[in-house]
């Protein structure tokens, strides 16, 4: 005798079959969505790397130009034949001494700086700023000529300037192995002359997302 609340065997089998069908459809939909999402994810990552590459190239080229500008003003000693461009990227990171008086970073004698209380700080405007040194006074209350001479010497003291915080990693190669061109090199040269750094470029030969240019041509 069948129990009042029992479900027929055929009905239970139909319900189980529908559940399995729904599971298969769900898995199929997820596979389609994941297949479509993977290319979009890759494109997003590529665009992010391209943005980083543009920013890195702009940062390094601006640092080269700032170095060149200071050298043209005779604030930096440069090698003959360099045309006032930096010898390498590491020099921009290590920094060079920049003199406000011009004629290179010659500096002043140690005796002139002895007892000085002023300190040098390179400002954001590209000029050295100094705190006021303590000036001595004579018996009659006049300013000491020696102290004045010391203040003038401090105003021309060289300051070490770093044009680049660090050499960035090429997002396309994963290494800080940038291609360099000297001012004597051809615009499309792939071999660095080694005399100076006029330009920097990525060594990646991959094609950009616009499918028109190589990253090495940016």
C-alpha positions as CSV (number, residue, x, y, z in Angstrom):
1,X,0.0,0.0,0.0
2,X,1.4,3.4,-1.0
3,X,2.1,5.9,1.7
4,X,0.0,9.1,1.5
5,X,3.1,11.5,1.2
6,X,5.3,9.3,-1.0
7,X,6.4,10.6,-4.4
8,X,6.2,8.3,-7.4
9,X,9.6,6.9,-8.5
10,X,9.2,8.4,-12.0
11,X,8.7,11.9,-10.6
12,X,11.8,11.7,-8.5
13,X,13.8,10.6,-11.6
14,X,12.4,13.5,-13.7
15,X,13.4,16.0,-10.9
16,X,16.9,14.6,-10.7
17,X,17.3,14.8,-14.5
18,X,16.2,18.5,-14.6
19,X,18.7,19.3,-11.8
20,X,21.6,17.8,-13.8
21,X,20.5,19.6,-16.9
22,X,20.5,22.9,-15.0
23,X,24.0,22.2,-13.7
24,X,25.3,21.5,-17.1
25,X,23.8,24.7,-18.5
26,X,25.3,26.7,-15.6
27,X,28.8,25.3,-16.2
28,X,28.5,26.0,-19.9
29,X,27.5,29.7,-19.2
30,X,30.4,30.1,-16.8
31,X,32.8,28.7,-19.4
32,X,31.6,31.1,-22.0
33,X,31.9,34.1,-19.6
34,X,35.4,33.1,-18.5
35,X,36.5,32.6,-22.1
36,X,35.3,36.1,-22.9
37,X,36.7,37.7,-19.8
38,X,40.3,36.3,-20.2
39,X,41.0,38.4,-23.4
40,X,39.5,41.5,-21.8
41,X,41.7,41.0,-18.7
42,X,44.8,40.6,-20.9
43,X,44.0,43.8,-22.8
44,X,43.5,45.7,-19.5
45,X,46.9,44.5,-18.2
46,X,48.5,45.5,-21.6
47,X,47.0,49.0,-21.4
48,X,48.3,49.4,-17.8
49,X,51.8,48.4,-18.9
50,X,51.7,50.8,-21.8
51,X,50.7,53.6,-19.5
52,X,53.6,52.8,-17.2
53,X,56.0,52.7,-20.2
54,X,54.9,56.1,-21.4
55,X,55.3,57.6,-17.9
56,X,58.7,56.0,-17.4
57,X,60.0,57.3,-20.8
58,X,58.7,60.7,-20.0
59,X,60.3,60.8,-16.6
60,X,63.7,59.7,-17.9
61,X,63.6,62.1,-20.9
62,X,62.7,65.0,-18.6
63,X,65.6,64.1,-16.3
64,X,68.0,64.1,-19.3
65,X,66.6,67.5,-20.5
66,X,67.0,69.0,-17.0
67,X,70.6,67.8,-16.8
68,X,71.2,69.3,-20.3
69,X,69.8,72.6,-19.3
70,X,71.9,72.9,-16.2
71,X,75.0,71.9,-18.2
72,X,74.3,74.5,-20.9
73,X,74.2,77.1,-18.1
74,X,77.7,76.0,-17.1
75,X,76.4,74.7,-13.7
76,X,77.7,71.2,-14.3
77,X,81.1,70.0,-15.5
78,X,80.7,67.7,-18.5
79,X,83.1,65.7,-20.7
80,X,84.3,67.1,-24.0
81,X,82.2,65.8,-26.8
82,X,79.2,64.9,-24.7
83,X,77.4,68.1,-25.8
84,X,76.3,68.5,-22.2
85,X,74.3,65.3,-22.1
86,X,74.7,62.9,-19.2
87,X,77.2,60.0,-19.6
88,X,74.6,57.4,-18.5
89,X,71.3,57.0,-16.6
90,X,73.0,56.0,-13.4
91,X,74.6,59.5,-13.2
92,X,71.1,61.0,-13.1
93,X,70.4,58.8,-10.1
94,X,73.7,59.2,-8.3
95,X,73.5,63.0,-8.8
96,X,76.1,65.7,-9.7
97,X,77.3,68.8,-8.1
98,X,75.6,71.9,-9.4
99,X,77.2,75.3,-8.8
100,X,75.0,78.5,-8.7
101,X,78.0,80.6,-9.7
102,X,78.4,78.9,-13.1
103,X,81.6,77.6,-14.6
104,X,81.1,74.1,-13.3
105,X,80.9,72.8,-9.7
106,X,84.2,74.2,-8.6
107,X,83.3,74.6,-5.0
108,X,85.1,76.8,-2.5
109,X,88.0,76.3,-0.2
110,X,87.6,74.5,3.1
111,X,89.0,77.5,5.0
112,X,86.3,79.7,3.6
113,X,83.6,77.3,4.8
114,X,85.2,76.8,8.3
115,X,82.8,77.8,11.0
116,X,79.9,78.3,8.6
117,X,76.5,77.7,10.0
118,X,74.5,77.9,6.7
119,X,73.4,74.7,5.0
120,X,72.6,74.1,1.4
121,X,69.4,72.7,0.1
122,X,68.4,72.3,-3.6
123,X,65.0,73.8,-4.1
124,X,62.3,72.8,-6.4
125,X,62.9,75.8,-8.6
126,X,66.4,74.6,-9.5
127,X,68.3,77.1,-7.3
128,X,70.3,76.5,-4.2
129,X,68.8,78.0,-1.0
130,X,70.9,78.8,2.0
131,X,70.1,79.6,5.6
132,X,71.7,82.9,6.8
133,X,75.1,82.4,8.3
134,X,76.0,84.0,11.6
135,X,77.8,87.2,10.9
136,X,80.3,88.5,13.4
137,X,80.4,92.2,14.5
138,X,83.4,94.4,15.3
139,X,84.0,96.4,18.4
140,X,82.1,99.4,16.9
141,X,79.2,97.2,16.0
142,X,80.0,97.1,12.3
143,X,79.7,93.9,10.3
144,X,82.8,91.9,9.9
145,X,84.2,92.0,6.3
146,X,85.4,88.4,6.8
147,X,81.9,87.3,7.7
148,X,80.5,89.0,4.6
149,X,83.1,87.2,2.4
150,X,82.0,83.9,4.0
151,X,78.4,84.6,3.2
152,X,79.3,85.3,-0.4
153,X,81.2,82.1,-0.6
154,X,78.3,80.1,0.7
155,X,76.0,81.6,-1.9
156,X,78.1,80.0,-4.6
157,X,78.8,76.7,-2.9
158,X,77.8,73.7,-5.0
159,X,74.8,71.5,-4.2
160,X,74.4,67.8,-5.2
161,X,71.4,67.3,-7.4
162,X,69.7,64.1,-8.3
163,X,67.6,64.3,-11.5
164,X,66.2,60.8,-11.3
165,X,65.0,58.9,-8.2
166,X,65.8,55.5,-9.7
167,X,66.1,53.8,-13.0
168,X,62.6,52.4,-13.6
169,X,61.9,48.8,-14.7
170,X,60.7,48.4,-18.2
171,X,57.2,47.1,-17.8
172,X,57.4,45.3,-21.1
173,X,60.7,43.4,-20.4
174,X,60.5,43.3,-16.6
175,X,64.1,44.6,-16.4
176,X,65.8,48.0,-16.2
177,X,67.5,47.3,-19.5
178,X,66.6,50.4,-21.5
179,X,68.0,51.1,-24.9
180,X,70.2,54.2,-25.1
181,X,71.1,56.6,-27.9
182,X,73.9,59.1,-28.0
183,X,73.5,62.5,-29.7
184,X,75.9,61.2,-32.4
185,X,73.7,58.1,-33.1
186,X,71.2,57.8,-35.8
187,X,67.5,58.4,-34.7
188,X,66.7,54.7,-35.4
189,X,70.0,53.3,-34.1
190,X,69.8,50.2,-31.9
191,X,73.4,50.4,-30.8
192,X,74.5,52.9,-28.3
193,X,77.6,55.0,-29.2
194,X,78.5,55.2,-25.5
195,X,79.5,58.9,-25.4
196,X,76.4,60.3,-23.8
197,X,72.7,59.7,-23.3
198,X,70.5,61.7,-25.7
199,X,67.5,59.4,-25.7
200,X,66.1,56.3,-24.1
201,X,63.7,53.7,-25.4
202,X,62.3,50.2,-24.6
203,X,64.1,47.2,-26.0
204,X,60.8,45.3,-26.3
205,X,60.1,44.3,-29.9
206,X,56.5,43.5,-29.1
207,X,53.7,45.3,-31.0
208,X,51.6,47.8,-29.1
209,X,47.9,47.4,-28.6
210,X,47.2,49.7,-31.6
211,X,48.9,47.1,-33.7
212,X,50.8,49.9,-35.6
213,X,54.0,50.5,-33.6
214,X,56.6,48.6,-31.6
215,X,57.3,49.6,-28.1
216,X,60.9,50.2,-29.1
217,X,59.7,53.0,-31.3
218,X,57.9,55.0,-28.6
